[in-house]
Amino acid sequence: MKKILLLAIASTFLLQASLSAAKPNTLTKKEKEAGWQLLFDGKTMEHFRNYQKKDVSDGWVVKNGAMVRNGKGAGDIITRKQYDSFELSLEYNISKAGNSGLMFHVTEEENTPWKTGAEIQIQDNVDGHDPQKSGWLYQLYPAKVDATKPVGEWNELRILITPAKCEQYMNGTKYCEYVKGSDDWNKRVAASKFGKMPKFGKATKGHIALQDHGDMVKYRNVKIRVVK
């Protein structure tokens, strides 16, 4: 049964990777039938709030159909709902030398999201200052290729998170695969800066977070599908 479920998940994920909405921040008929839901409709940020806050700060605005981090004190934002097994797809547009990140299974037990949730790096790979490249699972699972588009263009990041398997894709190119909580995962965590953080990567359900790293970044086409 587990093998059949994994094959179904993989099949749906690969099918979804070939689909694109007719307009930004909309769902196709096939996406709706597959159970996808929008986390951003291009108009409001109602599905998000700031970390450990009730609402979204003025440092995040909706402009030209995108969620834009463009002000001081914007702060990290998280989904209002929590998720365990899911597929997530979004597009990001990073500024020159900019940096941000996407975290999953985030809890609000610490003073910052990355102390509980693993982070997928988002940055300008050309002029960015962090050795961790965009699309990598920060300090844990790198990629051997760079499928990112130049600054100013939209990049599509897709992730699959389940207890049996996790996958990350950049613009349709598979970057890595791992099992959260496996021996390999635990060894990599222990060898990273997260090894001294007792709550890092432990939660199996939590918020999805978008990081404020002080740089301008835009997000759109943020959509999710719960995997059962």
C-alpha positions in Angstrom: 0.0 0.0 0.0 2.8 2.4 0.9 4.5 1.7 -2.5 1.3 2.4 -4.3 0.8 5.7 -2.3 4.3 6.8 -3.2 3.8 6.1 -6.8 0.6 8.0 -6.8 2.3 11.0 -5.1 5.2 10.9 -7.6 2.9 10.7 -10.5 0.7 13.6 -9.4 3.8 15.7 -8.5 5.4 15.1 -11.9 2.1 15.8 -13.7 1.7 19.0 -11.7 5.2 20.1 -12.7 4.1 20.2 -16.3 1.1 22.4 -15.6 1.0 26.2 -15.4 -1.9 28.5 -14.6 -3.3 30.6 -17.4 -2.7 33.7 -15.2 -0.5 34.3 -12.2 -2.2 33.4 -8.9 -4.9 31.2 -10.4 -5.5 27.5 -10.6 -6.2 25.4 -13.7 -9.1 23.0 -13.8 -6.7 20.1 -13.5 -5.0 21.7 -10.5 -8.3 22.2 -8.7 -9.3 18.6 -9.4 -6.0 17.4 -8.0 -6.7 19.3 -4.7 -4.5 22.3 -5.1 -5.4 25.5 -3.2 -4.0 29.0 -3.5 -2.2 30.5 -0.5 -2.0 33.9 -2.3 -4.7 35.2 -4.7 -2.7 38.2 -5.9 -4.8 40.6 -3.9 -4.5 39.9 -0.2 -2.1 38.1 2.2 -5.0 36.7 4.3 -3.4 33.3 4.5 -0.3 34.7 6.2 0.8 36.5 9.3 4.1 37.5 10.9 5.9 35.0 13.0 4.5 35.1 16.6 2.2 37.9 15.5 -1.5 38.1 14.6 -1.2 40.1 11.3 1.2 41.0 8.5 3.4 44.1 9.0 3.5 47.1 6.6 6.9 45.9 5.4 5.1 43.3 3.3 2.8 44.7 0.5 0.8 43.3 -2.4 2.0 45.0 -5.6 1.3 44.0 -9.2 0.0 40.6 -8.2 3.0 39.7 -5.9 3.7 39.6 -2.2 6.7 42.0 -1.8 9.1 42.4 1.0 10.2 46.0 0.5 10.3 47.7 3.9 12.3 47.7 7.1 10.9 45.6 9.9 9.0 43.4 7.5 9.7 40.3 9.5 9.4 36.6 8.6 5.8 35.6 7.6 4.2 32.2 8.1 1.0 30.5 6.9 -1.9 30.7 9.3 -2.5 27.0 8.9 -0.1 24.2 9.7 0.7 21.4 7.4 2.3 17.9 7.7 2.4 16.1 4.3 2.0 18.4 1.3 3.2 19.6 -2.0 4.0 23.4 -2.4 4.7 25.4 -5.4 5.6 29.1 -5.6 7.5 31.6 -7.8 10.0 34.0 -6.5 11.8 37.0 -7.9 14.9 38.0 -5.9 16.7 41.3 -6.0 20.4 41.7 -7.0 22.5 40.1 -4.3 19.3 39.4 -2.4 18.6 36.6 0.0 15.5 35.0 1.5 14.3 31.5 2.3 11.4 29.1 2.6 11.0 27.0 5.7 8.6 24.1 6.5 7.3 22.4 9.7 8.0 25.7 11.6 6.8 26.0 15.1 6.7 29.1 17.2 8.7 27.7 20.2 11.8 29.7 19.4 12.6 33.3 18.6 13.1 32.7 14.9 11.6 30.2 12.4 14.8 28.6 11.2 15.5 27.2 14.7 12.7 24.7 14.2 12.0 24.5 10.4 14.4 23.4 7.8 15.2 26.2 5.2 15.3 26.0 1.5 17.6 28.8 0.4 16.4 31.5 -1.9 19.0 34.0 -3.2 20.7 35.6 -6.2 23.3 32.9 -7.0 25.4 35.2 -9.1 26.0 38.1 -6.7 24.7 36.5 -3.5 27.1 36.2 -0.5 25.9 32.9 1.0 27.7 29.8 -0.2 24.4 27.9 0.2 22.7 28.3 -3.3 19.1 28.9 -4.1 17.0 25.7 -4.0 19.4 23.9 -1.6 18.1 22.6 1.8 20.3 24.9 3.9 23.5 23.1 5.1 21.9 19.7 4.6 21.2 18.8 1.0 22.9 20.7 -1.9 22.3 20.3 -5.6 24.9 19.5 -8.3 23.3 21.8 -10.8 22.1 25.4 -11.0 18.7 25.7 -12.7 18.0 29.2 -11.5 17.1 32.1 -13.8 18.8 35.5 -13.7 17.8 38.3 -11.3 14.6 40.0 -12.4 13.1 36.7 -13.7 10.6 34.5 -11.9 11.9 31.2 -10.6 9.6 28.3 -9.8 10.3 26.3 -6.6 8.4 23.1 -5.9 8.7 20.9 -2.9 7.1 17.6 -1.8 7.2 16.9 2.0 6.0 13.5 3.3 7.3 11.1 6.0 8.3 8.6 3.3 10.1 11.0 0.9 10.9 14.7 0.4 11.8 16.2 -2.9 12.9 19.7 -4.1 12.7 21.1 -7.7 13.9 24.3 -9.2 12.3 25.3 -12.5 11.4 21.7 -13.1 14.9 20.3 -12.3 15.1 17.9 -9.4 17.7 19.2 -6.8 17.5 16.7 -4.0 15.6 13.9 -2.3 15.7 12.9 1.4 13.8 11.4 4.3 13.3 13.7 7.2 14.4 12.0 10.4 16.4 9.3 8.7 19.9 8.3 9.8 21.3 10.3 6.9 19.3 13.3 7.8 20.3 13.1 11.4 24.0 12.8 10.6 23.8 15.9 8.3 21.9 17.9 11.0 24.5 16.9 13.6 27.3 18.1 11.4 25.6 21.5 10.7 25.0 24.6 12.7 21.6 23.2 13.5 23.0 20.3 15.5 23.0 22.4 18.6 19.4 23.4 18.3 17.3 20.8 20.1 14.0 21.6 18.3 15.4 21.9 14.8 13.7 19.5 12.3 11.8 17.6 15.0 8.3 18.7 14.3 6.3 16.7 11.8 3.7 19.4 11.3 4.0 23.1 11.3 3.8 26.4 9.4 5.4 27.3 6.1 7.6 30.4 6.5 8.9 33.0 4.1 12.0 34.8 5.4 12.8 38.4 5.7 16.6 38.6 5.2 16.6 42.4 4.7 16.5 42.3 0.9 13.7 42.9 -1.6 12.0 39.7 -2.8 8.7 39.0 -4.5 6.5 35.9 -4.3 3.5 34.8 -6.4 1.7 31.7 -7.5 1.9 30.3 -4.0 -0.2 27.1 -4.0 -0.4 24.0 -1.9 -1.9 20.5 -2.0 -2.3 18.4 1.1 -1.1 14.8 0.7 -3.1 12.2 2.6 
